[in-house]
Amino acid sequence: MIRQPSRHCTVELEAVPARIGHARRLVSAQLRLWHLDALVDPAALGVTELLANVHRHARPSKQCTVELHVLLDQLTVSVHDLDPRLPLLRTAGGWETSGRGLALIAALSESWGVRPHDPGKVVWFTLPALTAAPEEARAPHTRWDTAPLEDAGADSRPRPRSARVG
């Protein structure tokens, strides 16, 4: 049963360090309100990275809008700023202290992207809005029988006991 097929939250702010922490706390509180506790850490980390990019790169203004949108089984987090320059995913050298933000977004999300939005752009990422407990969501799709083998000479490889689809 789908009780809330769509949920939406918008926050406007200036991407300065004190406000970035405030936005992270707002995102965390909103996700907890929606009972999406398992998404708090990755969403808060992602929004922190996107807002840090606005703080560091956006010109002429640091004004931006953070949006959270849950539609059925997916959370979309987006940040709209007023700078029309599109960011590029790059590989930072091991000695560099910055330049990993979009790579981090790509690693923690199901999908991400950038689109022009007059004025400026929107950078977004998605996370699965799971209704199951995090342990269930990460459970392997195949269970292995780990009981000791009765015959010591038998093949010692684990044997599939049952498979779960999903």
C-alpha positions in Angstrom: 0.0 0.0 0.0 1.3 3.4 -0.9 0.4 6.0 1.7 2.5 8.9 0.6 3.4 8.5 -3.1 5.0 11.9 -3.3 6.7 14.2 -0.7 8.5 17.5 -1.3 10.6 20.0 0.7 12.4 23.2 -0.4 14.9 25.3 1.4 16.4 28.6 0.1 19.7 29.7 1.6 23.0 31.4 1.0 25.7 28.7 0.6 28.1 30.0 3.3 29.7 27.6 5.8 27.3 28.3 8.7 24.3 27.9 6.5 25.6 24.7 4.9 25.6 23.0 8.4 22.1 24.4 9.0 20.9 22.9 5.6 22.5 19.6 6.5 20.5 19.5 9.8 17.3 20.5 8.0 17.7 17.7 5.4 18.4 15.2 8.2 15.4 16.3 10.2 13.1 16.2 7.1 14.2 12.7 6.2 13.6 11.5 9.7 10.2 13.0 9.7 9.5 11.0 6.5 10.8 7.9 8.3 13.7 7.6 5.8 16.4 7.4 8.5 18.6 5.1 6.4 19.0 8.0 3.9 20.1 10.6 6.4 23.8 10.1 6.2 24.2 9.7 2.4 21.7 12.6 1.7 23.4 14.9 4.3 26.8 14.1 2.9 25.6 14.7 -0.7 23.9 18.0 0.1 27.0 19.2 2.0 29.1 18.5 -1.1 26.8 20.2 -3.5 26.5 23.3 -1.2 30.3 23.4 -0.8 30.5 23.5 -4.6 28.1 26.4 -4.7 30.1 28.2 -1.9 33.4 27.6 -3.7 32.5 28.1 -7.4 29.1 29.9 -7.9 29.3 33.4 -9.3 28.0 36.1 -8.8 25.7 34.9 -6.0 25.8 32.1 -3.4 22.0 32.1 -3.2 20.6 28.6 -3.9 17.7 26.3 -3.3 17.9 22.8 -1.9 15.0 20.5 -2.8 14.1 17.0 -1.5 11.6 15.1 -3.5 10.5 11.5 -2.7 8.4 9.9 -5.4 7.4 6.3 -4.6 10.7 4.6 -4.0 13.3 7.3 -4.9 14.6 10.3 -3.1 15.9 13.1 -5.4 18.1 15.8 -3.8 18.9 18.8 -5.9 20.6 22.1 -5.5 19.7 25.0 -7.8 22.2 27.9 -8.0 22.4 31.1 -10.2 25.7 30.3 -11.9 25.1 29.0 -15.4 28.5 27.3 -15.6 28.1 23.5 -15.5 30.4 21.5 -13.2 32.6 18.8 -14.6 33.4 15.4 -13.0 37.1 15.1 -12.7 39.7 12.9 -11.1 41.6 14.7 -8.3 45.2 13.9 -7.7 46.2 12.2 -4.5 47.9 15.4 -3.3 44.9 17.7 -4.0 42.7 18.8 -1.1 39.6 19.4 -3.2 38.1 18.2 -6.5 36.4 15.1 -5.3 32.8 16.4 -4.7 31.1 15.1 -7.8 33.0 11.8 -7.7 31.7 11.4 -4.2 28.2 12.2 -5.3 28.5 9.6 -8.1 29.8 7.0 -5.7 27.1 7.5 -3.0 24.1 7.8 -5.4 22.0 5.6 -7.7 22.2 8.4 -10.3 23.2 12.0 -10.6 23.3 14.8 -13.1 23.4 18.5 -14.0 20.9 20.5 -16.1 20.8 24.1 -17.1 18.0 26.0 -15.4 17.4 29.6 -16.2 18.9 31.3 -14.4 21.8 29.0 -13.4 21.8 25.2 -13.1 20.5 22.3 -11.0 22.8 19.6 -9.8 20.9 16.5 -8.5 21.4 13.0 -7.2 19.0 10.1 -6.3 19.0 7.6 -3.5 16.7 4.6 -3.2 13.9 5.4 -0.7 13.8 2.0 0.9 10.9 1.0 3.1 12.8 -2.1 4.5 15.4 -1.9 7.3 18.9 -1.1 6.0 20.1 -4.6 6.9 17.3 -6.2 4.8 18.0 -3.9 1.9 21.7 -5.0 1.8 21.0 -8.7 2.4 22.4 -10.9 -0.4 19.9 -12.3 -2.8 21.1 -15.9 -2.3 21.4 -17.7 1.0 24.2 -20.1 1.5 24.1 -23.2 3.7 26.9 -22.7 6.2 26.2 -25.9 8.3 29.3 -28.2 8.7 29.6 -30.9 6.1 29.0 -34.4 7.5 31.4 -36.1 5.1 34.9 -34.5 5.5 35.9 -35.7 2.1 32.9 -34.0 0.4 33.2 -30.9 -1.7 33.7 -28.0 0.9 32.2 -25.2 -1.3 29.1 -23.5 0.1 25.9 -24.8 -1.5 22.9 -22.6 -2.4 20.1 -23.3 -0.1 17.4 -21.0 -1.5 17.2 -18.0 -3.6 15.2 -14.8 -3.0 14.1 -12.7 -5.9 14.0 -9.0 -5.3 
